[in-house]
Amino acid sequence: MFKFENEKGQLKCSFCAKAQDQVKKLIAGPGVYICDECIELCNEIIDEDVNEQSGLEMG
């Protein structure tokens, strides 16, 4: 099972496991945490997917 705290008792991202002092923001969800860096990466992946789909619809 994934631990939400590191050995120092700090919360950590459920995706990349970076501690809260290693990121700008750590956002809590039901039973998970996600950092600003992972959110940015997810947004880039979604943007790429949307752009690919837009290109297919136009072409």
C-alpha positions, 0 to 999 in steps of 0.5 A: 500500500502506498504511504502518503508520508515520507520518513520525515512525516511530510506528505508526498505526491501519490504520482511521483512521490516527491515530498511537499517541500520539493514542490510548489503545491500539493493538492489533496483528493480522496485518499491521494495527493498530486503535486503541481508538477504532475498536474502540469505534466497531465495538462501537457498530455491532455493538450497533446491529445486534444490537438491530435484529435482536432487535427484528425477532425479538420483533416 
